[in-house]
């Protein structure tokens, strides 16, 4: 008798929840509920961070899950943030506004396609290019922060949003390396102080969620170029030292 094929429910349930959050963010933006839309993107990030780890912990990885997760990421971290940002402030810039949103969306698609084709050979300690959830956090964080702070200078806000959207897209398709958190062992034992630090982190985020989350996303986005520049500087110094020693000898 032919064996029936199926899909694993648990990890794909979290993937579906992330997809739902991204879709809900788009609907909220269409109804001018931008704070809810931004929060929905962060919820999608949490779901995206859980589905893969749950699949590995429960040994329920599958090719279907990988493809479904990638398509969900395209909606939640590519299409949704760009459309929400466009509805929020970029629409006032006319053609430049929707072109910036398209650059971000296309960059997300390219970033995900490159990741899928290089996943087997990629160094697990680093990401090549800014991860799409981190890029989405930049856009969603700015929107959430802007809604809570009630900025009145719409023109300057639109320029900042335009630059952030385009730069986030460029960083996603760049060759700049960003640290990965995939090496964290969730099954192993940890010192008690790490649990305390985790509690303090939650308290810190809860004190001012829009500002803290946007700041974390911004620092992470900056860390890649800074790390790359420091690495280039280190290699140049080592090369000069080598050339100097060769001349002396």
C-alpha positions as CSV (number, residue, x, y, z in Angstrom):
1,X,0.0,0.0,0.0
2,X,1.3,3.4,-0.9
3,X,2.3,5.5,2.1
4,X,0.3,8.7,2.5
5,X,2.4,11.9,2.4
6,X,1.6,14.8,4.7
7,X,3.1,17.8,6.4
8,X,4.3,18.4,9.9
9,X,1.7,20.5,11.8
10,X,3.6,22.2,14.6
11,X,6.3,24.1,12.8
12,X,4.0,25.0,9.9
13,X,1.5,26.3,12.4
14,X,4.0,28.9,13.6
15,X,4.9,29.7,9.9
16,X,1.2,30.3,9.2
17,X,0.8,32.5,12.3
18,X,3.7,34.6,11.0
19,X,2.1,34.8,7.6
20,X,-1.2,35.9,9.2
21,X,0.6,38.6,11.2
22,X,2.2,40.0,8.0
23,X,-1.1,40.0,6.1
24,X,-2.9,41.6,9.1
25,X,-0.2,44.3,9.1
26,X,-1.1,45.1,5.5
27,X,-4.8,45.3,6.2
28,X,-4.2,47.5,9.3
29,X,-2.1,49.9,7.2
30,X,-4.9,50.1,4.6
31,X,-7.2,51.2,7.5
32,X,-4.6,53.7,8.7
33,X,-3.9,51.7,11.9
34,X,-0.2,52.0,11.5
35,X,0.8,51.2,15.1
36,X,-1.1,47.9,14.9
37,X,0.5,47.2,11.5
38,X,4.0,47.7,12.9
39,X,3.4,45.5,16.0
40,X,2.1,42.8,13.6
41,X,5.5,42.7,11.8
42,X,7.3,42.2,15.1
43,X,4.9,39.4,16.0
44,X,5.7,37.8,12.6
45,X,9.4,38.0,13.5
46,X,8.7,36.1,16.7
47,X,6.8,33.4,14.8
48,X,9.6,33.2,12.2
49,X,12.2,32.8,14.9
50,X,10.2,29.9,16.5
51,X,9.2,27.8,13.5
52,X,12.6,26.7,12.4
53,X,13.9,26.1,15.9
54,X,10.8,24.1,16.8
55,X,11.3,22.0,13.7
56,X,14.9,21.3,14.6
57,X,14.1,20.6,18.3
58,X,11.2,18.2,17.3
59,X,13.0,16.7,14.3
60,X,10.2,17.8,12.0
61,X,12.2,19.6,9.3
62,X,11.0,19.2,5.7
63,X,11.5,20.6,2.3
64,X,7.9,21.8,2.3
65,X,8.5,23.7,5.6
66,X,11.6,25.4,4.1
67,X,9.7,26.6,1.0
68,X,6.6,27.6,3.0
69,X,8.8,29.6,5.4
70,X,10.5,31.4,2.6
71,X,7.2,32.4,1.0
72,X,5.9,33.5,4.3
73,X,9.0,35.6,4.9
74,X,8.5,37.3,1.5
75,X,5.0,38.4,2.6
76,X,5.8,39.3,6.2
77,X,9.2,40.8,5.8
78,X,9.2,42.0,2.2
79,X,5.8,43.0,0.9
80,X,4.1,43.9,4.2
81,X,6.8,46.3,5.6
82,X,7.2,48.1,2.2
83,X,3.4,48.6,1.8
84,X,3.0,49.7,5.4
85,X,5.8,52.2,5.0
86,X,4.3,53.4,1.7
87,X,0.9,53.9,3.2
88,X,2.4,55.6,6.3
89,X,4.5,58.3,4.7
90,X,6.1,57.3,1.4
91,X,2.9,57.8,-0.6
92,X,3.3,61.6,-0.1
93,X,6.5,61.5,-2.2
94,X,4.8,60.3,-5.4
95,X,6.8,58.2,-7.7
96,X,9.9,58.2,-5.5
97,X,7.9,56.8,-2.7
98,X,6.6,53.7,-4.4
99,X,9.9,53.1,-6.2
100,X,11.6,53.0,-2.8
101,X,9.0,50.5,-1.6
102,X,9.6,48.4,-4.7
103,X,13.4,48.5,-4.2
104,X,12.9,47.1,-0.7
105,X,10.4,44.4,-1.8
106,X,12.6,43.3,-4.7
107,X,15.7,43.2,-2.5
108,X,13.9,41.0,0.0
109,X,13.0,38.5,-2.8
110,X,16.6,38.5,-4.0
111,X,17.9,38.1,-0.4
112,X,15.7,35.1,0.2
113,X,16.5,33.5,-3.1
114,X,20.2,33.9,-2.5
115,X,19.9,32.5,1.0
116,X,17.9,29.4,-0.2
117,X,20.5,28.6,-2.8
118,X,23.5,29.1,-0.5
119,X,22.1,27.7,2.7
120,X,24.1,24.5,2.6
121,X,27.5,26.2,2.0
122,X,27.0,29.4,4.1
123,X,28.9,29.9,7.3
124,X,26.3,29.4,10.0
125,X,28.0,32.1,12.2
126,X,27.2,34.8,9.8
127,X,24.5,36.0,7.4
128,X,25.5,37.4,4.0
129,X,23.5,40.6,3.7
130,X,21.1,42.0,6.3
131,X,18.5,39.3,7.2
132,X,15.0,40.2,6.0
133,X,13.5,40.1,9.5
134,X,16.0,42.6,10.7
135,X,15.3,44.9,7.7
136,X,11.6,44.6,8.4
137,X,12.3,45.5,12.1
138,X,14.0,48.7,10.9
139,X,10.9,49.8,8.9
140,X,8.3,48.6,11.5
141,X,10.3,50.1,14.3
142,X,10.5,53.5,12.7
143,X,6.7,53.4,11.9
144,X,5.9,52.4,15.5
145,X,8.2,55.0,17.0
146,X,6.8,57.7,14.7
147,X,3.2,56.9,15.6
148,X,3.9,57.0,19.4
149,X,6.1,60.1,19.2
150,X,3.6,62.0,16.9
151,X,6.2,63.7,14.8
152,X,4.8,66.8,13.0
153,X,7.6,67.5,10.5
154,X,6.1,65.2,7.8
155,X,8.5,66.3,5.1
156,X,11.7,65.4,7.0
157,X,10.1,62.2,8.2
158,X,9.3,61.2,4.7
159,X,13.0,61.8,3.6
160,X,14.2,59.7,6.6
161,X,11.7,56.9,5.8
162,X,12.8,57.0,2.1
163,X,16.5,56.7,3.0
164,X,15.9,54.0,5.6
165,X,13.8,51.9,3.2
166,X,16.3,52.1,0.3
167,X,19.4,51.5,2.6
168,X,17.7,48.5,4.2
169,X,17.1,47.1,0.8
170,X,20.7,47.6,-0.3
171,X,22.0,46.0,2.8
172,X,19.9,42.9,2.2
173,X,21.5,42.3,-1.2
174,X,25.0,43.3,-0.2
175,X,27.9,41.0,0.6
176,X,28.3,42.5,4.1
177,X,28.3,39.9,6.8
178,X,26.1,40.1,9.9
179,X,26.4,38.0,13.0
180,X,23.9,35.1,13.2
181,X,22.2,33.9,16.4
182,X,21.9,30.3,15.1
183,X,24.7,29.1,17.2
184,X,22.7,29.6,20.4
185,X,22.0,26.2,22.0
186,X,18.5,26.2,23.4
187,X,18.7,22.6,24.6
188,X,21.8,23.0,26.7
189,X,22.2,24.2,30.3
190,X,23.1,27.8,30.9
191,X,24.3,29.7,34.0
192,X,21.6,31.2,36.3
193,X,22.8,34.7,35.6
194,X,21.8,34.4,31.9
195,X,18.2,33.8,32.9
196,X,18.4,37.0,35.0
197,X,19.9,38.9,32.0
198,X,17.0,37.6,29.9
199,X,14.5,38.9,32.4
200,X,16.2,42.3,32.5
201,X,16.1,42.4,28.7
202,X,12.4,41.8,28.7
203,X,12.0,44.6,31.3
204,X,14.2,46.9,29.2
205,X,12.1,46.3,26.1
206,X,8.8,46.7,27.9
207,X,9.9,50.1,29.3
208,X,9.6,51.7,25.8
209,X,9.0,49.0,23.2
210,X,9.1,51.2,20.0
211,X,12.3,53.0,20.9
212,X,14.1,50.0,22.2
213,X,13.2,47.6,19.4
214,X,14.0,50.2,16.7
215,X,17.3,51.0,18.4
216,X,18.2,47.3,18.6
217,X,17.4,46.9,14.9
218,X,19.4,50.0,14.0
219,X,22.4,48.9,16.0
220,X,22.3,45.5,14.3
221,X,22.1,47.0,10.9
222,X,25.0,49.3,11.6
223,X,27.1,46.4,13.1
224,X,27.6,44.7,9.7
225,X,29.2,47.6,7.9
226,X,31.3,48.5,11.0
227,X,32.5,44.9,11.3
228,X,33.4,44.9,7.6
229,X,35.3,48.1,7.8
230,X,37.2,46.9,10.9
231,X,38.0,43.6,9.1
232,X,39.3,45.5,6.0
233,X,41.4,47.7,8.2
234,X,42.8,44.7,10.0
235,X,43.7,43.0,6.8
236,X,45.4,46.1,5.4
237,X,47.5,46.5,8.6
238,X,48.5,42.8,8.4
239,X,49.5,43.2,4.7
240,X,51.5,46.3,5.4
241,X,53.3,44.5,8.3
242,X,54.0,41.6,6.0
243,X,55.4,43.8,3.2
244,X,57.5,45.7,5.8
245,X,59.0,42.4,7.1
246,X,59.6,41.2,3.5
247,X,61.5,44.4,2.7
248,X,63.7,44.1,5.8
249,X,64.6,40.5,5.0
